[in-house]
Amino acid sequence: MAETISMPKLGFDMAEGLLVRWVKQVGENINKGDVLAEIETDKATVEVESSASGVVLQLIVDQGSMVPVNAPIAIVGNAGEVISNQEIGSSEKKVDEKPAVQSAPTIAPVTQASAPLDAGFVKASPLAKKIARDQKVDLSNVKGTGPGGRIVRKDIEALIGASNQVQVTRAATPIPSSYSLITNHEDKVVATTKLRQAIGRRLVESKTTIPHFYVTHEFKMDALMDMRKQVNAYLPDNEKVSVNDFILKGVALSLRQFPNLNAAIKGIEVIQFGHVNIGVAVTVPGGLMTVVVKDTDQKTLRQISGEVKAMASRAREGKVKPEDVDGSTFSTSNLGMYDVEEFIAIVNPPEAAILAISSAREVPVVENGELKVGWRMKATISVDHRISDGAEAAQFMQALAGFLENPVRMLV
């Protein structure tokens, strides 16, 4: 029996998505879980998997179409199966109800550098597209070396490098490397991406509708730094755990003691979530995205580390899965790798709180009246005052300190 595949909903605020490319065509066999299409949302380019096995009987929408959430996009069934006119008409009507789908296909800003869809789709990662757009490189002239001929970052950089080398060779009088020539340029208008627009909407909503308050705590990190060194001595290079992995585990265990911060507000009610799913902000071309470690409190450090690495990699390549970015109950933002002493983050609605994590540093400290060098890290929790108060947030930070300053507690 034929089954209709619909546009998935990725996040509570997603209303529509751009169908960038069909991976399977009519008449091709497909298994449940195989990638059917690539869609672009406010968050990222996502692979849509088929929820049924069989043969692709019909592709309901064209590449380049903006499709509302839950609208049908394809039909999968048995080979030779006839789809009734009523079923086809019902499917098309659902898609056509959205005015944007009736209009000419539009391409999101992130793909403007590639060839038009009606001239043949150019397979390229979002990062490659961004670099190509910024450097005014025509992707149709680039040969991809990625999987399936996909254009990746190194292909663009190789082309740019070769072009720069030719220009340097042709220069009559090379400029000394120690000399920097400063010139004025014309003003440049840059179209914002769907991701940047979504970030803007969410942050404006958060700062104008949520009464934030902030609590900062300084953590002693000496024991954690030592334990991380010991743990990594037994792990291969590609599985070594980071300071952030320890922090995520400590945050998840602390939230079990403070369910009011692992929560969301809905009207006059507060929903305290039964699962602890920690969102991790990841920098991607054109903005940032939150990937989600499900049931973080129940996973080992190695599991947390492996999942974050895998999801962050998919996010930066524009290949996230729907489950990568959905379902967070508490968010974190870590700028520790940028030598940041302290910062605050904006609550990710409808969640109750977010933790801003700064750098772990070796600094002068005073303990028992003696001056010495120690590892210290500051973190600030931003909280929705409608859900919680300062005392509860401060107690949460103390509980978190209990795990970070005695990291063996996270291993037992």
Order of alpha helices (4+ residues) and beta strands (2+ residues): beta-beta-beta-beta-beta-beta-beta-beta-alpha-alpha-alpha-alpha-alpha-beta-alpha-alpha-beta-beta-beta-beta-alpha-beta-beta-beta-alpha
